[in-house]
Amino acid sequence: MNREEAKKMARLACQALEDKKGEDITVIDIAGVSVLADYFIIAGGTNVNQVQAMADNVQETLHRVGYPLRQVEGYQAGQWILLDFGDIVVHIFSKEDRRFYDLERIWRDGVFLRKEDLES
């Protein structure tokens, strides 16, 4: 998949997270520092039900436009759900787990993007 498609996928995932009131949505362009994906998207939720609803909405939104989910981890526990779509990886955390794992610090060598950066 090309970078424009990956950016479109990231934009759709962010919108799906916002639709379910995801908090502090962060997009990190990791293409220059990792082969894992082009983008990491990190969002927080206030409780297990919201975290799972956000994951469900991202899956449904991306599936509708033809982006297959490769792997999902942590859905049952609902504290940290990882959705791997290949070119993007979505991390949805409870507040406590997000602070504990601090992916933003771990991936600080990536390029942090604003929502507007995905529009261009």
N, CA, C and O atoms as a Tinker XYZ file with bonds, in Angstrom:
   480  protein
     1  N      0.844000   -1.178000    0.000000    73     2
     2  CA     0.000000    0.000000    0.000000    64     1     3
     3  C      0.893000    1.247000    0.000000    63     2     4     5
     4  O      1.960000    1.268000    0.615000    81     3
     5  N      0.435000    2.264000   -0.694000    73     3     6
     6  CA     1.241000    3.481000   -0.752000    64     5     7
     7  C      0.955000    4.396000    0.434000    63     6     8     9
     8  O      0.017000    4.177000    1.200000    81     7
     9  N      1.789000    5.427000    0.565000    73     7    10
    10  CA     1.691000    6.336000    1.720000    64     9    11
    11  C      0.366000    7.092000    1.745000    63    10    12    13
    12  O     -0.173000    7.352000    2.821000    81    11
    13  N     -0.161000    7.444000    0.586000    73    11    14
    14  CA    -1.442000    8.164000    0.549000    64    13    15
    15  C     -2.578000    7.294000    1.075000    63    14    16    17
    16  O     -3.454000    7.775000    1.793000    81    15
    17  N     -2.562000    6.022000    0.717000    73    15    18
    18  CA    -3.577000    5.098000    1.232000    64    17    19
    19  C     -3.434000    4.922000    2.738000    63    18    20    21
    20  O     -4.430000    4.876000    3.458000    81    19
    21  N     -2.204000    4.822000    3.210000    73    19    22
    22  CA    -1.957000    4.690000    4.651000    64    21    23
    23  C     -2.447000    5.935000    5.384000    63    22    24    25
    24  O     -3.026000    5.836000    6.466000    81    23
    25  N     -2.214000    7.107000    4.791000    73    23    26
    26  CA    -2.665000    8.356000    5.404000    64    25    27
    27  C     -4.192000    8.406000    5.441000    63    26    28    29
    28  O     -4.775000    8.857000    6.426000    81    27
    29  N     -4.839000    7.945000    4.369000    73    27    30
    30  CA    -6.311000    7.891000    4.337000    64    29    31
    31  C     -6.828000    6.949000    5.422000    63    30    32    33
    32  O     -7.796000    7.261000    6.115000    81    31
    33  N     -6.184000    5.811000    5.561000    73    31    34
    34  CA    -6.573000    4.852000    6.585000    64    33    35
    35  C     -6.432000    5.470000    7.979000    63    34    36    37
    36  O     -7.308000    5.300000    8.827000    81    35
    37  N     -5.337000    6.180000    8.210000    73    35    38
    38  CA    -5.117000    6.838000    9.503000    64    37    39
    39  C     -6.185000    7.892000    9.765000    63    38    40    41
    40  O     -6.691000    8.006000   10.881000    81    39
    41  N     -6.522000    8.656000    8.745000    73    39    42
    42  CA    -7.552000    9.694000    8.874000    64    41    43
    43  C     -8.902000    9.066000    9.253000    63    42    44    45
    44  O     -9.594000    9.571000   10.137000    81    43
    45  N     -9.271000    7.976000    8.589000    73    43    46
    46  CA   -10.539000    7.293000    8.889000    64    45    47
    47  C    -10.536000    6.722000   10.307000    63    46    48    49
    48  O    -11.541000    6.801000   11.013000    81    47
    49  N     -9.412000    6.150000   10.719000    73    47    50
    50  CA    -9.309000    5.593000   12.064000    64    49    51
    51  C     -9.461000    6.694000   13.110000    63    50    52    53
    52  O    -10.146000    6.503000   14.115000    81    51
    53  N     -8.834000    7.833000   12.882000    73    51    54
    54  CA    -8.953000    8.956000   13.827000    64    53    55
    55  C    -10.399000    9.428000   13.931000    63    54    56    57
    56  O    -10.888000    9.704000   15.026000    81    55
    57  N    -11.075000    9.518000   12.799000    73    55    58
    58  CA   -12.477000    9.944000   12.816000    64    57    59
    59  C    -13.337000    8.934000   13.585000    63    58    60    61
    60  O    -14.225000    9.321000   14.345000    81    59
    61  N    -13.072000    7.646000   13.384000    73    59    62
    62  CA   -13.822000    6.608000   14.098000    64    61    63
    63  C    -13.588000    6.708000   15.605000    63    62    64    65
    64  O    -14.514000    6.502000   16.390000    81    63
    65  N    -12.370000    7.019000   16.006000    73    63    66
    66  CA   -12.067000    7.196000   17.431000    64    65    67
    67  C    -12.772000    8.434000   17.980000    63    66    68    69
    68  O    -13.334000    8.399000   19.075000    81    67
    69  N    -12.743000    9.518000   17.223000    73    67    70
    70  CA   -13.430000   10.739000   17.657000    64    69    71
    71  C    -14.932000   10.513000   17.788000    63    70    72    73
    72  O    -15.565000   11.045000   18.699000    81    71
    73  N    -15.497000    9.732000   16.884000    73    71    74
    74  CA   -16.943000    9.461000   16.919000    64    73    75
    75  C    -17.366000    8.789000   18.222000    63    74    76    77
    76  O    -18.515000    8.918000   18.646000    81    75
    77  N    -16.445000    8.076000   18.853000    73    75    78
    78  CA   -16.727000    7.402000   20.130000    64    77    79
    79  C    -16.083000    8.128000   21.302000    63    78    80    81
    80  O    -15.865000    7.541000   22.362000    81    79
    81  N    -15.777000    9.414000   21.107000    73    79    82
    82  CA   -15.255000   10.291000   22.161000    64    81    83
    83  C    -13.878000    9.874000   22.668000    63    82    84    85
    84  O    -13.576000   10.019000   23.853000    81    83
    85  N    -13.046000    9.356000   21.767000    73    83    86
    86  CA   -11.666000    9.026000   22.129000    64    85    87
    87  C    -10.945000   10.272000   22.621000    63    86    88    89
    88  O    -11.161000   11.371000   22.110000    81    87
    89  N    -10.093000   10.089000   23.610000    73    87    90
    90  CA    -9.390000   11.210000   24.229000    64    89    91
    91  C     -7.930000   11.255000   23.786000    63    90    92    93
    92  O     -7.287000   10.222000   23.600000    81    91
    93  N     -7.427000   12.472000   23.622000    73    91    94
    94  CA    -6.013000   12.712000   23.355000    64    93    95
    95  C     -5.489000   11.813000   22.229000    63    94    96    97
    96  O     -4.523000   11.073000   22.411000    81    95
    97  N     -6.138000   11.890000   21.072000    73    95    98
    98  CA    -5.751000   11.067000   19.922000    64    97    99
    99  C     -4.443000   11.607000   19.353000    63    98   100   101
   100  O     -4.336000   12.782000   19.002000    81    99
   101  N     -3.457000   10.724000   19.271000    73    99   102
   102  CA    -2.119000   11.080000   18.811000    64   101   103
   103  C     -1.776000   10.220000   17.599000    63   102   104   105
   104  O     -2.010000    9.012000   17.597000    81   103
   105  N     -1.218000   10.853000   16.572000    73   103   106
   106  CA    -0.767000   10.133000   15.388000    64   105   107
   107  C      0.735000   10.336000   15.275000    63   106   108   109
   108  O      1.233000   11.461000   15.313000    81   107
   109  N      1.450000    9.214000   15.135000    73   107   110
   110  CA     2.901000    9.264000   14.990000    64   109   111
   111  C      3.269000    8.582000   13.676000    63   110   112   113
   112  O      2.939000    7.418000   13.451000    81   111
   113  N      3.955000    9.322000   12.818000    73   111   114
   114  CA     4.470000    8.759000   11.569000    64   113   115
   115  C      5.770000    8.056000   11.926000    63   114   116   117
   116  O      6.770000    8.703000   12.240000    81   115
   117  N      5.751000    6.724000   11.876000    73   115   118
   118  CA     6.930000    5.943000   12.273000    64   117   119
   119  C      7.657000    5.333000   11.076000    63   118   120   121
   120  O      8.584000    4.542000   11.248000    81   119
   121  N      7.238000    5.697000    9.868000    73   119   122
   122  CA     7.822000    5.093000    8.659000    64   121   123
   123  C      9.333000    5.285000    8.594000    63   122   124   125
   124  O     10.046000    4.418000    8.089000    81   123
   125  N      9.822000    6.407000    9.099000    73   123   126
   126  CA    11.254000    6.674000    9.042000    64   125   127
   127  C     12.072000    5.983000   10.113000    63   126   128   129
   128  O     13.302000    5.987000   10.055000    81   127
   129  N     11.392000    5.381000   11.105000    73   127   130
   130  CA    12.137000    4.765000   12.209000    64   129   131
   131  C     11.804000    3.290000   12.427000    63   130   132   133
   132  O     12.413000    2.638000   13.276000    81   131
   133  N     10.841000    2.758000   11.665000    73   131   134
   134  CA    10.442000    1.365000   11.867000    64   133   135
   135  C      9.824000    0.791000   10.597000    63   134   136   137
   136  O      9.265000    1.521000    9.778000    81   135
   137  N      9.932000   -0.509000   10.449000    73   135   138
   138  CA     9.266000   -1.196000    9.344000    64   137   139
   139  C      7.930000   -1.795000    9.789000    63   138   140   141
   140  O      7.242000   -2.433000    8.993000    81   139
   141  N      7.563000   -1.592000   11.050000    73   139   142
   142  CA     6.318000   -2.164000   11.572000    64   141   143
   143  C      5.082000   -1.621000   10.867000    63   142   144   145
   144  O      4.152000   -2.370000   10.569000    81   143
   145  N      5.073000   -0.326000   10.602000    73   143   146
   146  CA     3.902000    0.330000   10.026000    64   145   147
   147  C      4.326000    1.726000    9.578000    63   146   148   149
   148  O      5.453000    2.158000    9.823000    81   147
   149  N      3.402000    2.423000    8.918000    73   147   150
   150  CA     3.646000    3.823000    8.585000    64   149   151
   151  C      3.206000    4.741000    9.725000    63   150   152   153
   152  O      3.867000    5.735000   10.025000    81   151
   153  N      2.080000    4.394000   10.356000    73   151   154
   154  CA     1.517000    5.250000   11.401000    64   153   155
   155  C      1.114000    4.444000   12.625000    63   154   156   157
   156  O      0.573000    3.344000   12.512000    81   155
   157  N      1.384000    5.004000   13.791000    73   155   158
   158  CA     0.800000    4.546000   15.047000    64   157   159
   159  C     -0.245000    5.584000   15.429000    63   158   160   161
   160  O      0.011000    6.786000   15.369000    81   159
   161  N     -1.395000    5.124000   15.813000    73   159   162
   162  CA    -2.441000    6.008000   16.321000    64   161   163
   163  C     -2.712000    5.563000   17.750000    63   162   164   165
   164  O     -2.946000    4.383000   18.011000    81   163
   165  N     -2.677000    6.519000   18.669000    73   163   166
   166  CA    -2.841000    6.231000   20.090000    64   165   167
   167  C     -4.010000    7.056000   20.602000    63   166   168   169
   168  O     -4.092000    8.258000   20.350000    81   167
   169  N     -4.921000    6.397000   21.327000    73   167   170
   170  CA    -6.077000    7.106000   21.877000    64   169   171
   171  C     -6.397000    6.535000   23.254000    63   170   172   173
   172  O     -6.033000    5.405000   23.580000    81   171
   173  N     -7.085000    7.341000   24.049000    73   171   174
   174  CA    -7.469000    6.923000   25.387000    64   173   175
   175  C     -8.976000    6.874000   25.545000    63   174   176   177
   176  O     -9.720000    7.582000   24.867000    81   175
   177  N     -9.402000    6.021000   26.455000    73   175   178
   178  CA   -10.806000    5.923000   26.816000    64   177   179
   179  C    -10.947000    5.931000   28.323000    63   178   180   181
   180  O     -9.979000    5.700000   29.048000    81   179
   181  N    -12.156000    6.198000   28.795000    73   179   182
   182  CA   -12.373000    6.346000   30.234000    64   181   183
   183  C    -12.738000    5.048000   30.936000    63   182   184   185
   184  O    -12.592000    4.944000   32.154000    81   183
   185  N    -13.213000    4.052000   30.183000    73   183   186
   186  CA   -13.573000    2.771000   30.796000    64   185   187
   187  C    -13.517000    1.669000   29.747000    63   186   188   189
   188  O    -13.365000    1.940000   28.556000    81   187
   189  N    -13.641000    0.425000   30.201000    73   187   190
   190  CA   -13.526000   -0.733000   29.304000    64   189   191
   191  C    -14.562000   -0.673000   28.189000    63   190   192   193
   192  O    -14.240000   -0.954000   27.035000    81   191
   193  N    -15.799000   -0.311000   28.515000    73   191   194
   194  CA   -16.844000   -0.267000   27.483000    64   193   195
   195  C    -16.503000    0.736000   26.387000    63   194   196   197
   196  O    -16.694000    0.454000   25.204000    81   195
   197  N    -15.997000    1.905000   26.776000    73   195   198
   198  CA   -15.650000    2.900000   25.773000    64   197   199
   199  C    -14.451000    2.447000   24.930000    63   198   200   201
   200  O    -14.449000    2.615000   23.710000    81   199
   201  N    -13.451000    1.881000   25.572000    73   199   202
   202  CA   -12.278000    1.402000   24.857000    64   201   203
   203  C    -12.697000    0.350000   23.817000    63   202   204   205
   204  O    -12.242000    0.389000   22.674000    81   203
   205  N    -13.556000   -0.580000   24.214000    73   203   206
   206  CA   -14.028000   -1.606000   23.280000    64   205   207
   207  C    -14.896000   -1.001000   22.174000    63   206   208   209
   208  O    -14.802000   -1.414000   21.019000    81   207
   209  N    -15.735000   -0.031000   22.519000    73   207   210
   210  CA   -16.577000    0.625000   21.503000    64   209   211
   211  C    -15.716000    1.359000   20.482000    63   210   212   213
   212  O    -16.021000    1.350000   19.289000    81   211
   213  N    -14.657000    1.985000   20.939000    73   211   214
   214  CA   -13.746000    2.672000   20.022000    64   213   215
   215  C    -13.093000    1.662000   19.076000    63   214   216   217
   216  O    -12.997000    1.901000   17.872000    81   215
   217  N    -12.646000    0.536000   19.629000    73   215   218
   218  CA   -12.032000   -0.504000   18.795000    64   217   219
   219  C    -13.039000   -1.041000   17.778000    63   218   220   221
   220  O    -12.705000   -1.218000   16.607000    81   219
   221  N    -14.254000   -1.296000   18.220000    73   219   222
   222  CA   -15.294000   -1.787000   17.312000    64   221   223
   223  C    -15.537000   -0.797000   16.178000    63   222   224   225
   224  O    -15.663000   -1.195000   15.020000    81   223
   225  N    -15.603000    0.489000   16.508000    73   223   226
   226  CA   -15.900000    1.506000   15.505000    64   225   227
   227  C    -14.769000    1.639000   14.483000    63   226   228   229
   228  O    -15.024000    1.814000   13.292000    81   227
   229  N    -13.517000    1.555000   14.951000    73   227   230
   230  CA   -12.390000    1.602000   14.015000    64   229   231
   231  C    -12.448000    0.398000   13.078000    63   230   232   233
   232  O    -12.288000    0.540000   11.865000    81   231
   233  N    -12.676000   -0.787000   13.643000    73   231   234
   234  CA   -12.752000   -1.994000   12.815000    64   233   235
   235  C    -13.858000   -1.889000   11.775000    63   234   236   237
   236  O    -13.639000   -2.172000   10.597000    81   235
   237  N    -15.039000   -1.485000   12.208000    73   235   238
   238  CA   -16.184000   -1.385000   11.294000    64   237   239
   239  C    -15.945000   -0.347000   10.205000    63   238   240   241
   240  O    -16.232000   -0.588000    9.033000    81   239
   241  N    -15.416000    0.811000   10.600000    73   239   242
   242  CA   -15.176000    1.899000    9.644000    64   241   243
   243  C    -14.177000    1.479000    8.576000    63   242   244   245
   244  O    -14.421000    1.679000    7.386000    81   243
   245  N    -13.061000    0.903000    8.987000    73   243   246
   246  CA   -12.034000    0.520000    8.022000    64   245   247
   247  C    -12.465000   -0.694000    7.195000    63   246   248   249
   248  O    -12.134000   -0.791000    6.013000    81   247
   249  N    -13.192000   -1.606000    7.808000    73   247   250
   250  CA   -13.689000   -2.776000    7.066000    64   249   251
   251  C    -14.646000   -2.351000    5.948000    63   250   252   253
   252  O    -14.608000   -2.897000    4.845000    81   251
   253  N    -15.507000   -1.364000    6.248000    73   251   254
   254  CA   -16.483000   -0.872000    5.262000    64   253   255
   255  C    -15.828000   -0.367000    3.985000    63   254   256   257
   256  O    -16.394000   -0.500000    2.900000    81   255
   257  N    -14.645000    0.206000    4.109000    73   255   258
   258  CA   -13.969000    0.734000    2.920000    64   257   259
   259  C    -12.890000   -0.212000    2.389000    63   258   260   261
   260  O    -12.121000    0.152000    1.499000    81   259
   261  N    -12.840000   -1.422000    2.937000    73   259   262
   262  CA   -11.994000   -2.456000    2.361000    64   261   263
   263  C    -10.617000   -2.646000    2.956000    63   262   264   265
   264  O     -9.756000   -3.271000    2.336000    81   263
   265  N    -10.390000   -2.109000    4.163000    73   263   266
   266  CA    -9.103000   -2.314000    4.817000    64   265   267
   267  C     -9.227000   -3.450000    5.826000    63   266   268   269
   268  O     -9.924000   -3.308000    6.831000    81   267
   269  N     -8.563000   -4.570000    5.573000    73   267   270
   270  CA    -8.717000   -5.725000    6.461000    64   269   271
   271  C     -7.898000   -5.590000    7.754000    63   270   272   273
   272  O     -6.778000   -5.080000    7.752000    81   271
   273  N     -8.481000   -6.052000    8.828000    73   271   274
   274  CA    -7.791000   -6.118000   10.113000    64   273   275
   275  C     -6.912000   -7.360000   10.095000    63   274   276   277
   276  O     -7.392000   -8.463000    9.834000    81   275
   277  N     -5.631000   -7.181000   10.372000    73   275   278
   278  CA    -4.708000   -8.318000   10.388000    64   277   279
   279  C     -4.697000   -9.026000   11.730000    63   278   280   281
   280  O     -4.646000  -10.254000   11.801000    81   279
   281  N     -4.745000   -8.226000   12.801000    73   279   282
   282  CA    -4.654000   -8.828000   14.130000    64   281   283
   283  C     -5.246000   -7.882000   15.155000    63   282   284   285
   284  O     -5.165000   -6.662000   15.015000    81   283
   285  N     -5.845000   -8.462000   16.194000    73   283   286
   286  CA    -6.336000   -7.677000   17.324000    64   285   287
   287  C     -5.829000   -8.344000   18.601000    63   286   288   289
   288  O     -5.849000   -9.568000   18.729000    81   287
   289  N     -5.382000   -7.531000   19.525000    73   287   290
   290  CA    -4.883000   -8.022000   20.817000    64   289   291
   291  C     -5.548000   -7.232000   21.935000    63   290   292   293
   292  O     -5.784000   -6.032000   21.794000    81   291
   293  N     -5.848000   -7.890000   23.031000    73   291   294
   294  CA    -6.293000   -7.224000   24.242000    64   293   295
   295  C     -7.756000   -6.825000   24.306000    63   294   296   297
   296  O     -8.159000   -6.104000   25.220000    81   295
   297  N     -8.557000   -7.279000   23.356000    73   295   298
   298  CA    -9.950000   -6.818000   23.303000    64   297   299
   299  C    -10.736000   -7.231000   24.554000    63   298   300   301
   300  O    -11.464000   -6.417000   25.123000    81   299
   301  N    -10.597000   -8.464000   24.975000    73   299   302
   302  CA   -11.393000   -8.951000   26.114000    64   301   303
   303  C    -11.128000   -8.164000   27.388000    63   302   304   305
   304  O    -12.060000   -7.810000   28.111000    81   303
   305  N     -9.855000   -7.890000   27.662000    73   303   306
   306  CA    -9.511000   -7.150000   28.879000    64   305   307
   307  C     -9.906000   -5.680000   28.759000    63   306   308   309
   308  O    -10.326000   -5.063000   29.737000    81   307
   309  N     -9.769000   -5.121000   27.555000    73   307   310
   310  CA   -10.205000   -3.749000   27.309000    64   309   311
   311  C     -9.364000   -2.673000   27.974000    63   310   312   313
   312  O     -9.824000   -1.541000   28.127000    81   311
   313  N     -8.144000   -3.000000   28.370000    73   311   314
   314  CA    -7.256000   -2.002000   28.976000    64   313   315
   315  C     -6.299000   -1.400000   27.940000    63   314   316   317
   316  O     -5.984000   -0.211000   27.982000    81   315
   317  N     -5.849000   -2.244000   27.018000    73   315   318
   318  CA    -5.007000   -1.817000   25.906000    64   317   319
   319  C     -5.368000   -2.706000   24.733000    63   318   320   321
   320  O     -5.020000   -3.886000   24.709000    81   319
   321  N     -6.059000   -2.147000   23.769000    73   319   322
   322  CA    -6.432000   -2.893000   22.578000    64   321   323
   323  C     -5.541000   -2.441000   21.436000    63   322   324   325
   324  O     -5.413000   -1.247000   21.165000    81   323
   325  N     -4.930000   -3.401000   20.777000    73   323   326
   326  CA    -4.090000   -3.138000   19.625000    64   325   327
   327  C     -4.803000   -3.654000   18.392000    63   326   328   329
   328  O     -5.195000   -4.819000   18.339000    81   327
   329  N     -4.973000   -2.791000   17.399000    73   327   330
   330  CA    -5.566000   -3.160000   16.118000    64   329   331
   331  C     -4.509000   -2.983000   15.046000    63   330   332   333
   332  O     -4.064000   -1.864000   14.792000    81   331
   333  N     -4.099000   -4.077000   14.411000    73   331   334
   334  CA    -3.053000   -4.032000   13.396000    64   333   335
   335  C     -3.690000   -4.129000   12.013000    63   334   336   337
   336  O     -4.253000   -5.159000   11.640000    81   335
   337  N     -3.588000   -3.039000   11.268000    73   335   338
   338  CA    -4.091000   -3.003000    9.899000    64   337   339
   339  C     -2.945000   -3.007000    8.890000    63   338   340   341
   340  O     -3.146000   -2.677000    7.721000    81   339
   341  N     -1.764000   -3.374000    9.330000    73   339   342
   342  CA    -0.611000   -3.412000    8.437000    64   341   343
   343  C      0.099000   -2.074000    8.386000    63   342   344   345
   344  O      1.113000   -1.882000    9.057000    81   343
   345  N     -0.424000   -1.147000    7.597000    73   343   346
   346  CA     0.228000    0.153000    7.453000    64   345   347
   347  C     -0.065000    1.099000    8.603000    63   346   348   349
   348  O      0.659000    2.072000    8.810000    81   347
   349  N     -1.115000    0.821000    9.345000    73   347   350
   350  CA    -1.372000    1.576000   10.577000    64   349   351
   351  C     -1.612000    0.589000   11.710000    63   350   352   353
   352  O     -2.146000   -0.502000   11.507000    81   351
   353  N     -1.211000    0.993000   12.892000    73   351   354
   354  CA    -1.489000    0.228000   14.103000    64   353   355
   355  C     -2.175000    1.184000   15.066000    63   354   356   357
   356  O     -1.655000    2.258000   15.371000    81   355
   357  N     -3.353000    0.780000   15.541000    73   355   358
   358  CA    -4.136000    1.612000   16.449000    64   357   359
   359  C     -4.017000    1.036000   17.855000    63   358   360   361
   360  O     -4.264000   -0.150000   18.077000    81   359
   361  N     -3.635000    1.889000   18.796000    73   359   362
   362  CA    -3.525000    1.513000   20.208000    64   361   363
   363  C     -4.595000    2.292000   20.966000    63   362   364   365
   364  O     -4.613000    3.523000   20.935000    81   363
   365  N     -5.485000    1.574000   21.644000    73   363   366
   366  CA    -6.534000    2.224000   22.429000    64   365   367
   367  C     -6.350000    1.791000   23.877000    63   366   368   369
   368  O     -6.397000    0.604000   24.200000    81   367
   369  N     -6.139000    2.784000   24.745000    73   367   370
   370  CA    -5.761000    2.522000   26.132000    64   369   371
   371  C     -6.792000    3.033000   27.124000    63   370   372   373
   372  O     -7.529000    3.981000   26.856000    81   371
   373  N     -6.821000    2.374000   28.283000    73   371   374
   374  CA    -7.406000    3.001000   29.469000    64   373   375
   375  C     -6.422000    4.089000   29.897000    63   374   376   377
   376  O     -5.256000    4.059000   29.504000    81   375
   377  N     -6.882000    5.041000   30.693000    73   375   378
   378  CA    -5.998000    6.137000   31.129000    64   377   379
   379  C     -4.771000    5.616000   31.864000    63   378   380   381
   380  O     -3.654000    6.067000   31.610000    81   379
   381  N     -4.973000    4.675000   32.770000    73   379   382
   382  CA    -3.867000    4.166000   33.586000    64   381   383
   383  C     -2.827000    3.461000   32.721000    63   382   384   385
   384  O     -1.628000    3.698000   32.869000    81   383
   385  N     -3.286000    2.595000   31.816000    73   383   386
   386  CA    -2.341000    1.852000   30.986000    64   385   387
   387  C     -1.614000    2.774000   30.014000    63   386   388   389
   388  O     -0.444000    2.550000   29.703000    81   387
   389  N     -2.296000    3.805000   29.533000    73   387   390
   390  CA    -1.627000    4.732000   28.616000    64   389   391
   391  C     -0.475000    5.443000   29.315000    63   390   392   393
   392  O      0.609000    5.585000   28.749000    81   391
   393  N     -0.709000    5.883000   30.530000    73   391   394
   394  CA     0.368000    6.533000   31.283000    64   393   395
   395  C      1.508000    5.547000   31.560000    63   394   396   397
   396  O      2.683000    5.904000   31.463000    81   395
   397  N      1.155000    4.322000   31.902000    73   395   398
   398  CA     2.167000    3.324000   32.266000    64   397   399
   399  C      3.051000    2.971000   31.069000    63   398   400   401
   400  O      4.277000    2.964000   31.184000    81   399
   401  N      2.435000    2.679000   29.926000    73   399   402
   402  CA     3.218000    2.225000   28.764000    64   401   403
   403  C      3.853000    3.378000   27.987000    63   402   404   405
   404  O      4.895000    3.182000   27.362000    81   403
   405  N      3.270000    4.547000   28.006000    73   403   406
   406  CA     3.833000    5.776000   27.445000    64   405   407
   407  C      4.464000    5.574000   26.062000    63   406   408   409
   408  O      5.651000    5.831000   25.861000    81   407
   409  N      3.650000    5.111000   25.125000    73   407   410
   410  CA     4.152000    4.865000   23.770000    64   409   411
   411  C      4.677000    6.133000   23.101000    63   410   412   413
   412  O      5.579000    6.069000   22.266000    81   411
   413  N      4.121000    7.266000   23.463000    73   411   414
   414  CA     4.608000    8.508000   22.878000    64   413   415
   415  C      6.095000    8.727000   23.195000    63   414   416   417
   416  O      6.850000    9.224000   22.359000    81   415
   417  N      6.494000    8.354000   24.392000    73   415   418
   418  CA     7.907000    8.484000   24.761000    64   417   419
   419  C      8.748000    7.453000   24.011000    63   418   420   421
   420  O      9.822000    7.775000   23.503000    81   419
   421  N      8.267000    6.232000   23.944000    73   419   422
   422  CA     9.008000    5.162000   23.279000    64   421   423
   423  C      9.217000    5.478000   21.800000    63   422   424   425
   424  O     10.277000    5.187000   21.246000    81   423
   425  N      8.211000    6.071000   21.161000    73   423   426
   426  CA     8.267000    6.359000   19.722000    64   425   427
   427  C      8.561000    7.839000   19.446000    63   426   428   429
   428  O      8.165000    8.365000   18.406000    81   427
   429  N      9.239000    8.495000   20.353000    73   427   430
   430  CA     9.495000    9.937000   20.197000    64   429   431
   431  C     10.355000   10.270000   18.981000    63   430   432   433
   432  O     10.396000   11.427000   18.564000    81   431
   433  N     11.045000    9.284000   18.403000    73   431   434
   434  CA    11.835000    9.537000   17.199000    64   433   435
   435  C     10.969000    9.626000   15.945000    63   434   436   437
   436  O     11.446000   10.034000   14.886000    81   435
   437  N      9.701000    9.246000   16.065000    73   435   438
   438  CA     8.780000    9.394000   14.946000    64   437   439
   439  C      8.353000   10.848000   14.805000    63   438   440   441
   440  O      8.727000   11.702000   15.610000    81   439
   441  N      7.564000   11.116000   13.771000    73   439   442
   442  CA     7.069000   12.470000   13.516000    64   441   443
   443  C      5.642000   12.556000   14.055000    63   442   444   445
   444  O      4.750000   11.850000   13.585000    81   443
   445  N      5.435000   13.419000   15.034000    73   443   446
   446  CA     4.113000   13.587000   15.624000    64   445   447
   447  C      3.286000   14.497000   14.722000    63   446   448   449
   448  O      3.711000   15.596000   14.365000    81   447
   449  N      2.101000   14.019000   14.361000    73   447   450
   450  CA     1.237000   14.735000   13.430000    64   449   451
   451  C      0.000000   15.261000   14.128000    63   450   452   453
   452  O     -0.471000   14.698000   15.117000    81   451
   453  N     -0.515000   16.357000   13.586000    73   451   454
   454  CA    -1.819000   16.861000   14.015000    64   453   455
   455  C     -2.866000   16.280000   13.075000    63   454   456   457
   456  O     -2.540000   15.814000   11.983000    81   455
   457  N     -4.093000   16.310000   13.492000    73   455   458
   458  CA    -5.179000   15.806000   12.645000    64   457   459
   459  C     -5.149000   16.484000   11.272000    63   458   460   461
   460  O     -5.378000   15.839000   10.248000    81   459
   461  N     -4.865000   17.784000   11.261000    73   459   462
   462  CA    -4.837000   18.550000   10.016000    64   461   463
   463  C     -3.760000   18.020000    9.063000    63   462   464   465
   464  O     -3.910000   18.122000    7.845000    81   463
   465  N     -2.681000   17.458000    9.607000    73   463   466
   466  CA    -1.612000   16.930000    8.770000    64   465   467
   467  C     -2.087000   15.737000    7.940000    63   466   468   469
   468  O     -1.528000   15.460000    6.879000    81   467
   469  N     -3.104000   15.037000    8.412000    73   467   470
   470  CA    -3.638000   13.899000    7.680000    64   469   471
   471  C     -4.550000   14.325000    6.545000    63   470   472   473
   472  O     -4.827000   13.534000    5.644000    81   471
   473  N     -5.018000   15.558000    6.577000    73   471   474
   474  CA    -5.950000   16.057000    5.556000    64   473   475
   475  C     -5.226000   16.398000    4.259000    63   474   476   477
   476  O     -5.821000   16.329000    3.183000    81   475
   477  N     -3.969000   16.761000    4.346000    73   475   478
   478  CA    -3.266000   17.230000    3.148000    64   477   479
   479  C     -2.714000   16.076000    2.324000    63   478   480
   480  O     -2.095000   16.301000    1.285000    81   479
